[in-house]
Amino acid sequence: MSNTDTTNLLAQLRAVLELTNTEVQVAETRITQARTEAVERELTENARHGRERALKIQAAIRALGGYPDVIAPFFGRVAATVKALGEQAGPFDEALLGDLALEHQLLDRSRYLKALAVAAGNKDVEKLAAELITAHTATVDWLTTVLAEDALGGPAALRRTPTQAAAGIAVKIANLPLTWSTRGIDRALDAIRNTQPALEGLADRGAQAGSVAAKAFSASRDAALETAEKVTRDAGADDAADVLHSLRTAAGVVQSYELPIADYDDLNVSSAVAAVKDLTDPSDIRAVIAYEEQHKNRASVVSAAQTRVAEIAREVVGV
């Protein structure tokens, strides 16, 4: 193998190693956003496998006579931290698209690395590159599915942070037709303002009386949102009302009769799981997930709903 071949392989291995360290930190960041224990385990495994891949890449660099960058893991953590902080100011789908872009970089570089290894006749690096291609292809498919879940009314696998949820609602409002958004939001704000004195009084009492008043405050806030949606829809601003309904649905504060499953509160776990599996509209499934988490929080029901959304999302994107 020529010096040029060795130099090219080392350059790509180091680039892949740096990206892999960032990937590991991103996976560990996403663990806190896992919706279920199954997804948490999957993300934990992803991070562990990423660290294993990093060790193999380091070994390949040493085998070629090079030295792994000892500060690469540090820069990986820094890059992931900066990425995570930046994501909090934007919608959730943009964060996932950033993750997907990182995985595509890793996949493309792994393919290039394999081609270089084949040209250089280095079977060990070729085998490593093949492993990397398999791993990153699977992760690209998973992230593509999660993005599809988000587009179809999810996400199911990962939770938005509160900031990301607010950013997503802001984007929806900003993209409403101007005549509807202005008129509708004004009416919504008027409806909420009409309840403000009562809310403030409850907040004051909450500070004195503890959790009972605090729960009453939350209930009144949710009622205010429901009233705002009704006033806005009665006024004919359906687009703005839909945004408010999305906010209520995402928070799980809709009434049980608004769910797509009749008599939902009366269903036991097995009946609820069976009913969820019959749903075909991802937004309906998302409403059930949010309501379930807010009220009964039965892990098997949430997991079944998540699986159903993922099935639909994979069909849509052809994964």
C-alpha positions in Angstrom: 0.0 0.0 0.0 1.5 3.4 -1.0 2.0 6.3 1.3 -0.7 8.2 -0.6 -3.2 5.4 0.1 -2.3 5.4 3.8 -2.6 9.2 4.0 -6.0 9.1 2.4 -7.3 6.3 4.7 -6.0 8.0 7.8 -7.6 11.3 6.8 -11.0 9.7 6.4 -10.7 7.6 9.5 -10.0 10.6 11.6 -12.9 12.5 10.0 -15.3 9.6 10.7 -13.9 9.3 14.3 -14.7 13.0 15.0 -18.2 12.6 13.6 -18.7 9.4 15.5 -17.8 11.1 18.8 -20.4 13.8 18.0 -23.0 11.1 17.2 -22.4 9.4 20.5 -23.1 12.6 22.4 -26.2 13.4 20.4 -27.5 9.9 21.1 -26.9 10.4 24.8 -28.7 13.7 24.6 -31.7 12.1 22.9 -32.1 9.5 25.7 -33.7 12.1 27.9 -36.3 12.7 25.2 -37.3 9.0 24.8 -41.0 8.5 25.1 -40.9 4.9 26.3 -38.5 2.6 28.0 -38.0 0.6 24.8 -36.9 3.8 22.9 -34.7 4.7 25.9 -33.0 1.3 25.7 -32.6 1.6 21.9 -30.9 5.1 22.2 -28.7 3.8 25.1 -27.7 0.9 22.8 -27.0 3.3 20.0 -24.7 5.3 22.2 -22.9 2.2 23.3 -22.5 0.9 19.8 -21.2 4.3 18.8 -18.5 4.2 21.4 -17.6 0.7 20.2 -17.3 1.9 16.7 -15.1 4.8 17.9 -12.7 2.3 19.5 -12.6 0.2 16.3 -11.8 3.3 14.3 -9.1 4.3 16.7 -7.6 0.8 16.4 -7.6 1.1 12.6 -5.8 4.4 12.8 -3.1 2.9 15.0 -2.8 -0.1 12.6 -2.0 2.3 9.8 0.7 3.9 11.9 -1.3 6.9 12.9 -2.4 8.3 16.2 -6.0 8.9 17.1 -6.9 12.5 18.0 -7.1 12.3 21.8 -9.1 15.4 22.0 -11.7 14.3 19.4 -14.1 13.0 22.1 -13.9 16.4 23.8 -14.8 18.2 20.5 -17.5 15.7 19.9 -19.1 16.6 23.3 -18.7 20.3 22.6 -20.2 20.0 19.1 -23.2 18.0 20.5 -23.7 20.4 23.3 -23.7 23.4 21.0 -26.1 21.5 18.7 -28.5 20.7 21.5 -28.5 24.2 22.8 -29.2 25.6 19.4 -32.0 23.2 18.8 -34.0 24.6 21.8 -34.7 27.7 19.8 -36.1 25.9 16.9 -38.8 23.4 16.0 -38.4 19.7 16.7 -38.3 18.7 13.1 -35.2 20.9 12.5 -33.4 19.2 15.3 -34.2 15.8 13.8 -33.1 17.0 10.4 -29.8 18.0 11.9 -29.4 14.5 13.4 -30.2 13.0 10.0 -27.7 15.3 8.3 -25.0 14.0 10.7 -25.9 10.4 10.0 -25.8 11.0 6.2 -22.3 12.5 6.6 -21.2 9.4 8.4 -22.8 7.1 5.9 -21.3 8.9 2.9 -17.9 9.1 4.4 -18.1 5.4 5.4 -18.9 4.5 1.7 -16.0 6.7 0.6 -13.8 5.0 3.2 -14.7 1.6 1.8 -13.9 2.6 -1.7 -10.5 3.9 -0.6 -9.9 0.6 1.3 -10.8 -1.5 -1.7 -8.5 0.6 -3.9 -5.7 0.3 -1.4 -6.3 -3.5 -0.9 -6.7 -3.0 2.9 -9.2 -5.7 3.9 -9.4 -4.7 7.6 -10.4 -1.1 6.8 -12.8 -2.4 4.1 -14.5 -4.7 6.7 -14.7 -1.8 9.2 -16.2 0.5 6.6 -18.8 -2.2 5.7 -19.8 -2.3 9.4 -20.1 1.4 9.5 -22.3 1.5 6.4 -24.7 -1.1 7.9 -24.9 0.8 11.2 -25.5 4.2 9.7 -28.0 3.0 7.1 -30.1 1.6 10.0 -29.9 4.9 11.9 -30.8 6.9 8.8 -33.9 4.7 8.3 -34.8 5.1 12.0 -34.5 8.9 11.9 -36.4 9.1 8.6 -39.2 7.1 10.3 -39.2 9.4 13.3 -39.4 12.5 11.0 -42.3 10.9 9.2 -44.0 10.3 12.6 -43.6 14.0 13.3 -45.0 15.0 10.0 -47.9 12.6 10.4 -48.9 13.9 13.8 -46.2 12.6 16.1 -43.6 12.3 17.3 -44.1 9.0 19.1 -40.6 7.8 19.7 -39.1 11.1 21.0 -40.6 13.9 23.0 -40.3 17.5 22.2 -38.7 19.7 24.8 -41.1 22.4 26.1 -39.1 25.0 24.1 -39.3 23.0 20.9 -43.1 22.5 21.4 -43.6 26.2 21.8 -41.4 26.9 18.7 -43.5 24.4 16.7 -46.7 26.1 17.6 -45.2 29.5 16.8 -44.2 28.2 13.3 -47.8 27.0 12.8 -49.2 30.3 13.8 -46.7 32.2 11.6 -47.7 30.1 8.6 -51.4 30.7 9.0 -53.0 33.0 6.3 -52.7 36.5 7.6 -56.4 37.4 7.7 -57.2 34.2 9.7 -54.2 34.3 12.0 -54.7 37.9 13.1 -58.4 37.8 13.6 -58.3 34.3 15.1 -55.5 34.9 17.5 -57.0 38.2 18.7 -60.2 36.4 19.6 -58.2 33.6 21.3 -56.3 36.1 23.3 -59.5 38.0 24.3 -61.0 34.7 25.5 -57.9 33.9 27.6 -57.7 37.5 28.9 -61.2 37.2 30.1 -60.1 34.4 32.4 -56.9 36.1 33.5 -58.2 37.6 36.8 -59.4 34.2 38.0 -56.1 32.6 36.9 -54.1 35.2 38.8 -56.2 34.6 41.9 -55.7 30.9 41.7 -52.0 31.4 41.3 -51.9 33.6 44.5 -53.9 31.0 46.4 -51.7 28.3 45.0 -48.7 29.9 46.7 -50.6 29.8 50.0 -52.6 26.6 49.8 -50.1 24.4 47.9 -50.9 21.7 45.4 -54.7 21.8 45.5 -54.8 25.4 44.3 -52.0 24.7 41.9 -54.0 21.9 40.3 -57.0 24.2 40.2 -54.9 26.7 38.4 -53.8 24.2 35.8 -57.5 23.1 35.3 -58.6 26.7 34.8 -55.7 27.3 32.3 -56.8 24.2 30.3 -60.4 25.4 30.4 -59.3 28.8 29.1 -57.6 27.2 26.2 -60.7 25.2 25.4 -62.8 28.3 25.6 -60.4 30.2 23.4 -60.6 27.4 20.8 -64.4 27.5 20.9 -64.6 31.3 20.6 -62.2 31.3 17.7 -63.9 28.5 15.8 -67.4 30.1 16.4 -66.0 33.3 14.9 -65.1 31.3 11.7 -61.3 31.3 12.2 -61.0 27.6 11.8 -57.2 27.7 11.0 -56.4 29.5 14.2 -58.7 27.3 16.2 -56.9 24.3 14.7 -53.7 25.6 16.1 -55.2 26.0 19.5 -56.6 22.5 19.3 -53.2 21.2 18.3 -51.8 22.9 21.4 -54.4 21.3 23.7 -53.9 17.9 22.0 -50.1 18.0 22.3 -50.5 18.8 26.0 -53.0 15.9 26.5 -55.6 18.3 28.0 -58.5 17.4 25.6 -61.6 15.9 27.0 -62.0 12.1 26.7 -65.0 12.6 24.4 -62.7 14.4 22.0 -60.6 11.3 21.5 -61.0 9.1 18.4 -61.8 6.1 20.6 -65.3 5.9 22.1 -65.5 5.5 25.9 -61.7 5.6 26.2 -61.7 6.2 29.9 -63.6 3.0 30.5 -61.2 0.7 28.6 -58.8 -1.6 30.3 -55.2 -2.0 29.0 -55.9 -4.8 26.6 -59.0 -3.1 25.1 -57.1 0.2 24.8 -54.2 -1.5 23.0 -56.6 -3.2 20.6 -58.4 0.0 19.9 -55.2 1.9 19.2 -54.0 -0.8 16.7 -57.2 -0.1 14.7 -56.5 3.6 14.3 -55.2 4.7 10.9 -54.8 8.5 11.3 -51.5 9.3 13.0 -52.9 12.5 14.5 -55.6 10.4 16.2 -52.9 8.2 17.6 -50.9 11.2 18.8 -53.9 12.5 20.6 -54.3 9.2 22.4 -50.6 9.1 23.4 -50.7 12.6 24.8 -54.0 12.0 26.7 -52.7 8.7 28.0 -49.5 10.2 29.3 -51.4 13.0 31.0 -53.9 10.9 32.7 -53.4 7.1 33.1 -49.8 6.8 31.7 -50.0 3.1 31.0 -46.7 2.1 29.4 -48.1 -0.7 27.3 -50.8 1.5 25.8 -48.2 4.2 24.9 -45.9 1.6 23.5 -48.6 0.1 21.3 -49.5 3.6 20.0 -45.9 4.4 19.3 -45.5 1.2 17.4 -48.6 1.9 15.3 -47.4 5.4 14.4 -44.0 4.0 13.4 -45.7 1.3 11.2 -47.7 4.0 9.3 -44.6 6.3 9.0 -42.5 3.5 7.6 -45.2 2.8 5.0 -45.3 6.5 4.0 -41.5 6.9 3.5 -40.9 3.4 2.2 -38.4 2.4 4.9 
